[in-house]
């Protein structure tokens, strides 16, 4: 990302992703959020006013940072129509929007432990007939590259809602399946928003005083079915696809183990990424298909419970 220090910024997108960007990059000089939703205009987010895009010209900003998954080309066209084509626009990469700075799969020991982790969890779930799926970037890497993607920043798996409680019981009852490495500590958390369980997180980090690995998180995200869609909810976004991709499963060999995948994995990857066969480093979230921001009035406080 370009150096935004000493810039007068407008963040285009007053949803949860904009808030998270603000939390991850404290100290920036943000004049305002801009948003097309009239219900948000006139409100404040963390003390920063939300304005209409039509008011950007009069606020004296140096740079517009796009902090929404709304299609970037439409935002750029709108800014041009408003006479703002000459104002620099920053389109954030996914890792910047999430606040991730490192690429753990380029670190040999971290990648080794990640491989051990994903195989161990899959074998545990399979032995107890709990269906968990490779998903998103991890599925893409497994299907296209037979490996993790170097520039990915976490491990993506999912579980359908009817198997969620069984998965939680499995990881809660026994930790012996976790890879054992000196100087590495583990955490298992349940992530909830209100009454809804979003995900099970399995993560590892360095023990105090150690510097062996880069921190890494495996998220097994809860998939619910609603209105013909299979939906996963995150901190700021919903990820959705036609439900038929998760009516059953297919299998794929990955790291010497048999993993479950969505039905018609190539079609699913095409739905999410478009031309998934062509590697694209740090694809902006705004270019993903099947992704939408959670309306701010529906955002619940995210809670992490350590198991």
SULGI-V991248 format. One record per backbone hydrogen bond with DSSP energy under -0.5 kcal/mol. NH is the residue of the N-H (numbers start at 1). CO is the residue of the C=O. Records with the same first field share a line. If there is no record, write none. Layout:
# SULGI-V991248
NH = CO + CO
This chain:
# SULGI-V991248
4 = 2
7 = 4
9 = 7 + 29
10 = 63
11 = 32
12 = 10 + 65
13 = 11 + 34
19 = 15
20 = 16
21 = 17
22 = 18
23 = 19
24 = 20
25 = 21
28 = 25
29 = 7
30 = 28
31 = 9 + 29
32 = 9
33 = 49
34 = 11
35 = 51
38 = 36
40 = 37
41 = 37
42 = 50
43 = 40
45 = 48
48 = 45
50 = 43
51 = 33 + 49
55 = 52
56 = 53
58 = 55
59 = 56
60 = 56
61 = 56
62 = 8
63 = 8
64 = 88
65 = 10
66 = 64 + 90
67 = 12 + 65
74 = 71
75 = 71
76 = 72
77 = 73
78 = 74
79 = 75
80 = 76
81 = 77
82 = 78
83 = 80
84 = 79
87 = 84
88 = 62
90 = 64
91 = 89
92 = 66 + 90
97 = 93
98 = 94
99 = 95
100 = 95
104 = 102
105 = 152
106 = 103
107 = 104
108 = 106
111 = 107
112 = 108
113 = 109
114 = 110
115 = 111
116 = 112
117 = 113
118 = 114
119 = 115
120 = 116
121 = 117
122 = 118
123 = 119
124 = 120
125 = 121
126 = 122
127 = 123
128 = 124 + 125
129 = 126
130 = 125
131 = 129
132 = 130
133 = 158
134 = 260
135 = 156
138 = 135
139 = 135
140 = 136
141 = 137
142 = 138
143 = 139
144 = 140
145 = 140 + 141
146 = 141
147 = 141
152 = 149
155 = 217
157 = 155 + 219
158 = 133
159 = 221
160 = 131
161 = 223
163 = 160
164 = 160 + 161
165 = 161
167 = 163
168 = 164
169 = 165
170 = 166
171 = 167
172 = 168
173 = 169
174 = 170
178 = 175
181 = 179
184 = 181
185 = 205
187 = 203
189 = 201
190 = 305
191 = 189 + 199
192 = 190 + 303
193 = 196
194 = 301
196 = 193
198 = 191 + 196
199 = 191
200 = 220
201 = 189
202 = 218
203 = 187
204 = 216
205 = 185
207 = 183
210 = 207
216 = 204
218 = 202
219 = 155 + 217
220 = 200 + 218
221 = 157 + 219
222 = 198
223 = 159
224 = 222 + 231
226 = 224 + 229
229 = 226
230 = 241
231 = 224 + 229
232 = 239
233 = 222
234 = 237
238 = 292
239 = 232
240 = 290
241 = 230
243 = 228
245 = 242
246 = 243
247 = 244
248 = 246
250 = 261
252 = 259
254 = 257
257 = 254
259 = 252 + 257
260 = 132
261 = 250
263 = 245
265 = 262
268 = 264
269 = 265
270 = 266
271 = 267
272 = 268
273 = 269
274 = 270
275 = 273
276 = 274
278 = 275
279 = 277
283 = 280
287 = 284
288 = 285
289 = 272
292 = 238
294 = 236
298 = 295
299 = 296
300 = 298
303 = 192
305 = 190 + 303
306 = 304
307 = 188
